[in-house]
Amino acid sequence: MIALETGGACDFSSTGLGTRVTVANAGDADAGPFVIQVGDAQQRVPNGLAAGQTTSVWFARAAYGSETTVIVDATRQIDESNEDNNTFWQMVPIPTLPPTCTPDLTGKRTETAAPKATPLPVLSQTPRPTPTPTNTSRPRQIVSVREGQITIPTYPYAKFAVQAWSEAFRLSYAVLDRAAYEASGPMPAAVIYRTLTMENEYLRLTFLPELGGRLYEVIFKPTGHRETYRNPVLKPSPWGPPEQGWWLAAGGLEWCLPVEEHGYEWGASWTAQVSRDDVGATVTLRDTSANDRVRAEIAVRLEAGAGCFTIRPRLENPTGAPLAVKYWTNAMLAPGGENAPSANLRFVLPDAVTSVTIHSRGDDALPGYGKRMDWPVFNGQDLSRLGNWSGWLGFFEDPAVGDFVAVYDMSYDEGLVRVFPASVARGVKSFGLGWSEPIPATNWTDDGSSYVELHGGPAPTFDDSVTLPAEGTLQWTETWYPVAGLGGLRYANEVAALNLAAGNGEVQMAVAVARPLRGDAVLLLNGQERWRASVYLVPGQPMKSSVPLGAEVPQTGRLTLLLEGPGGEIAAEYGADFNLK
């Protein structure tokens, strides 16, 4: 409970609230000394707790407007029959302060008749993912899934949406009567949406099944930041398929089919099913069970101990004839916790990408639709940096030539990685709204927030389709994970993200992992080993190191950063030519 240190007594000297934790030993054996943790603060119960005994500990901190997390026996000092009931969480209400004591004429203290603090509920005993306690090397690993709800201010677009029919794809889609909508002077109103949240010790993933089944939020718990964009309102933008005429830039990851430009079903209700096993949990999203049209099944999986999650898109053609369709996963991103990219956000493509195909642009100095453009530098401008853009820009690798793509915001030192099989998922598109002359944010939101997009799909561009044979399917699996503290990003695979830089006779290296890994980090110069270190890495705690090369170092050379697994196998590798001096 949140309370004063003196509880409900009237003789308090400070109005600062904290968290009071009450612990009972419900077993039939005495417990020795143990540690209680609230947030990242710990207190020791030095005398332990006898069987049937209760104790109370007060922490000089309180969570306002967010969940309070309490871990009992945070450093695992006590062997228990049930290790899964030591973590409790709840958004705890703030109590009313008790009345102060009023002295009477005899000098005795009396209390006024004002009511005492509001009674508080007992903390929920539902186990939740345990944040890694300080001073412990064995964090509890668990994946939880829970239902909830969220209130989002929503414009009244539903009143002005009519259903149209696509005979080619045998589905209906909502068309907005924008003229009537605008003439109504629309204003947002609070609407409650159902959520589904999947969480482990590193990640919190929240879905909105009623809004296209989207993965609405990806929160990286080591930094506390949301990596995905979250629009504070649901407001119809003028984009989307031309025949539909609108789209909600709600945020998160959406599943776009059967046409390009966000598809038709970003605002439809999808079903969501949860399955669990000994390793983790999977949320499976489906748009339809119809047998006369293309269907999508998106399986998002999170495992205990993993700082990554996987997405398995599956396209199904249950009909008796081939069907040409388009599918794209669209991720709306704003890593770093500010709900908007900085000028120093970087689009990170594999080094093998030396040119891209333009889809659209707001800068007439760039090539037009369908034309190739040098990447990353065009006409002396490094276009991998968002701040070097004027207007909007969208481009394809056409086709994907590497197995990863990422965005990394240098100002916030944080980003998000997508790793995928380029032989199947051949489409990679990057998009930004511009910088010095951006698209006005009023088109999609009310607070000036912004985002960039990463699209991925099985066809190289929006102009291309994939054909599903009669009763055929197409599926693949991608790995996504946040990274932070690297100082930049050069390469990523499903194991790790690497950064490498050099200058003034020194090399800077950084490694972040998607899952815990023990092994060696190795630096090569022109194929010769120059440095090696044993590492044990966990998500959210990157390795960063600087290595001096010495006075004899050549002017230029090829540097290679290797991450070796416990058996000496290469888990990740990046090499490039650098100016060394």
Steps between C-alpha positions, in 0.01 A plus 500: 500500500601862451512671840681731737789351696289552812197333339168657597632662819442869547852584619672503162768758423527446123231459234734300275334173402677168456421133449423275796546130436344245737637146477365188670675165537214266414716187527565273795876569517692805608660712227848644535609851395373617162474813282190691389522708182271782381605627158880503521513571877570217744466449875619202700290322762801402714321276751296309245139405567374223725222269384168684518670832569434826312729796453467842338767702317466859375684635193542874451368486143166460328386440142261770382275409207684173430527149637677429828715187478609318815740205513533301823822301544644699210849349535377137526627430851212274600408164347122489457252242377351766269743753353234658276295689760767744619429772247194720535387794291214745488426865429446607861269797579639802682346534849353807664731641769379445859412801715775666701495480879341799682627574858228565765532743791639230731789431266364156396469418134162437341404417142247684292198313373612515139505163316818294493683390190299323232525120541725349233455169321733209561763458230405255227657157546524437125862423410649740249836521322762582758734793434856388560571583867827671572782293649370170363620289211195273460194699392168320497383438146133500409268612220165637607195574286213710626195675364427863571365816345615841387315824441595686182343831388338405169357720227145405387606351166282192548185709444622594151645168385311285249586149388627436147553158342807359325390222271862414418582427866149410621507741792347829606687808614405833657491813285487837676262771379762761575294799384218415739747416775684832469172695476390355835778682689628174652648489848653198675323317781631238741459143375605185688687231306584149617872420535704184526844531658784247485804567718830357616789651692621703201198579282137600529288447188145637488246415230176669391291216351213735414725728293639270236655265755798735510796460729431840652800544729848355536656615826866426576511458876877556546452861382130533579440640152233427245668414170183527294307818424177546696256759369321668792185524286337293228453744216431408134792598279456561124724201413439131444386320183355763261169317476474501879613858544607495863718329759559518874861572596432332835856377545671168562524217248213436263432215258423639153311295239381424234608826331784748555492825700395342832246257353131493587491343846703735721181611678305172499463275800734198503479197727782433747582166657766427761698178530765421760776246544796444729711756313266792429169615357358572154223739398341389173301764313257419217303731276241245382405133483328537161573236238442714188773763543861553601559470874777621728626339820765690697670314785701718741713304745687610814720266700630524854848649521484648150549865411342428161167381361413322178227569247381225269272634224305225323293568188239239409307444180219256587339533153533268203676754277831693515475841665736797458525704821714764667608483864717737703578526869518872578682610815444860612803582713625772734776341713638684800194588705410838345225372267674672211831444320787746529695646209768242578284195436675269256352251256744208518516278192763234426823631349420303183215745428657765278183627329125500569179542299291808571134447585409859578674821604424857588837631384515564125879485510475124555422246227134442423269203544657168403847649442820376662688720746848457644498391865582622754666810347322677214633830360724539803219450756498204738135401475529230765470792748143628532615855577650529151159459337278788396166343403365149543676202345415134448730248332548125444818292504346328193563222580636446849866401480564439869320334788454802725383860510486740795443851619734646760455843652845636585359778718326248727756221442220252441342314212311198372626213284308278257670176388331301223568244225561718194460202269129488595420844639654688205334834571650772721363852496608796714292815540523830681277806509784744430699738716558861390175498299304207645142399441297692763423282802142629507429248224510212751527632858428794730824531699775524238635151569663315213651173379689316229396175335664168417298278264577138419330248275546216250505717184781748417276811458141612534458448126573128536274222624556143612279222367369242742412174326161341551473390864857626544676692776803723542670565832830607650633604841662829597685603817458850645686650793584839654859608561646790695836637610692399187588849378379394154424186303676332206373142487248268662384140486269296722775470764651847535531856370850635442652845470854572384680830446863613473716811490807659657661158540219361711205264444164529672289185524157421641289185517140453614336159513145381443542217754754436776830382352835396640802501271777719365508835321787512249648783291696428183711745300563386144416148607736494801367483853575820694273466802287240677284507813272250669148639537171407658230714342131539576240716322512864602862485620722547194874450487690816403878514466774716350819339371812705413674370188845642568728738310581247228143470381453558124301794365215272393412141572223246526355457846286202594301462820411141591270370771583140575269261682603275791636236261697748291238511225441838336172640627524841327758667277547840340794621295572815296785719381576799724730800518700411807699820560 
